[in-house]
Amino acid sequence: MKVTVCIGSSCHLKGSRQVVEQLQYLIAKEDLGDKVKLGGTFCMGKCQQGVCVTVDDEFYSVSPETVGEFFEKEIKQKVK
């Protein structure tokens, strides 16, 4: 599974660093490092919706407040 987080300026201002850090923590905590590839990219073109995240090319809008729920629903449940 490939998870990509936008780290462009708009998403950065909306908390992309916190989203990346929390995803890194959750992936490690659940021991999914061999199944989930986390990466970053610059602008995905949907700045109004940021923090922009894709999971295997499916788009999501995530915030530091919703990243835990997003991880459980869109990553953990689908990868195991």
C-alpha positions, 0 to 999 in steps of 0.5 A, spaced: 500 500 500 502 506 498 500 512 502 502 519 499 502 526 503 502 533 500 507 537 503 506 543 499 505 550 502 498 550 503 498 543 506 504 544 510 500 550 513 494 546 515 498 541 518 501 536 513 507 535 518 503 533 524 499 528 519 506 525 516 509 524 524 502 521 526 502 516 520 509 514 521 508 513 529 501 509 527 505 505 522 510 503 526 506 502 532 502 497 528 508 494 525 506 495 518 512 498 515 513 492 510 506 493 508 505 500 507 510 505 504 509 512 506 511 518 502 511 525 500 509 529 494 508 537 493 502 540 490 496 535 488 492 541 486 486 540 491 489 546 496 482 548 498 481 540 501 488 539 504 491 536 508 491 532 501 493 524 502 492 519 497 492 511 498 493 507 492 491 513 488 485 514 492 484 521 494 482 523 502 482 530 505 486 529 512 487 533 518 491 532 524 485 531 528 482 526 524 489 522 522 487 517 527 480 515 524 483 515 517 489 511 519 484 505 522 479 506 516 483 507 510 490 504 512 489 499 517 483 495 516 485 495 508 492 492 509 491 486 514 
